[in-house]
Amino acid sequence: MQNGNASKVEQCVALLHGLCRRSHSMEPLRSVFEESGYVVRNIGYPSTRYCLSELAEQTRPEIDALSNRFSQVHFVTHSMGGILLRQMQATRRIRNLGRCVMLAPPNRGSQVVDRLRHWAPFRWVNGPAGGELGTGADSVPRGLGPVDFEVGVIAGNRSINLILSQLLPKPNDGKVAVSHTQVEGQREFRVFPATHPFIMKNQRVQANALAFIQTGAFLAS
C-alpha cells in the first residue's frame, strides 16, 4: 500500500475537518504540508446536515478523483473527520490510500454524546452525525472495526470547556477522552497538551503529523 519512493508531487495530502467545523479550520495544516512540498486538498463537507453514511457518500467522489490523479493519497483528519474516513474505507476501500494522522478522533465514541444526544439543542447544533458518535451499541465509530491502513493517532489532554470535561473520563480534551481516541490497528499514538478545537494549531502536533505522513512514525519522544 505504501510506497516510500513516490515523490511528493505524486502524493496528495487530503484534510478532513471535524463536526461543526469548516475546511478553514484545517488551514494551519495546509500550510505545513504545502511548505514541505506536498499537494494539499482541504476538503469541506456539510458535517451537521446528514448522517455519517450519507456524508461518506457525498464526500467519496472528491476522494476518488484524488485517487485517480495521485499515486498516494494521505489524510490528516480532525475529530469526526477521522470517523468519516473510516466510514468511507469500510464501505469501499479507498484506492491508493497512503498514511493517515487522526487528531482527537472519537474512535471509541464520546461520553458527551451519550449524555446530551437527546437534548434538542444538541441535536440542532450537531445534526444527525453528531448523534452517532456515542459509546453505546448504536455508536458508528465503535461499529467500524479495526483500521486496515497506516494510522497514527494524536490526542489532546487539555480542555477549554470545563463543563463538558466533567462528562468525560480524565484526561480529556473537552470533547473526547484520551482513552477513547485510540483504535484497534493503529500504528502509533501520542498525547500532547492541546485542546480539542485547536489541536491542529499546536506546533508539536503539526511536526508529528508531518513526520508520520513522511515516514510512518511520529517523532521520538
Secondary structure, 3 states (H helix, E strand, C coil): CCCCCCCHHHEEEEEECCCCCCHHHHHHHHHHHHHCCCEEEEECCCCCCCCHHHHHHHHHHHHHHHHHHCCEEEEEEECHHHHHHHHHHHHCCCCCEEEEEEECCCCCCCHHHHHHCCCHHHHHHHHHHHCCCCCCCCCHHHHCCCCCCCEEEEEECCCCCHHHHCCCCCCECCCCEHHHCCCCCCCEEEEECCCCCCHHHCHHHHHHHHHHHHHCCCCCC
